[in-house]
Amino acid sequence: MHCIFILVFHSSTKNIVPNSADLMEGYKAAESVTDEQWKIHQRSLFAQCEAVADMKFTYVVSCQQYGNDKRAALSSAQDILQLMRK
């Protein structure tokens, strides 16, 4: 099981250092995340990161193609430019 450490401070706690009951309450909340929930969260996070990387890659390739088409004075350069601006 993956461990996440969370410090829990109650508003009624006057001390800067939390007491052991506060620490155990936070630890129990962190322990309640199952391996399956953690894996689902990680897959979701990975999918989001992969999607962002794909979008950035597509944008970079589009910019490169635009530059090539513009230098070659091709009419497709204007089409690419319009699509990148949307």
TAZI-V938811 format. One record per pair of residues at least 12 apart in sequence whose C-alpha atoms are under 7 Angstrom apart, sorted by the first residue. I is the first residue (numbers start at 1). J is the second residue. If there is no record, write none. Layout:
BEGIN
I_J ; I_J
END
This chain:
BEGIN
1_35 ; 3_30 ; 3_31 ; 4_30 ; 5_27 ; 5_30 ; 6_26 ; 6_27 ; 6_30 ; 7_23 ; 7_26 ; 8_22 ; 8_23 ; 8_26 ; 9_22 ; 66_80 ; 66_81
END
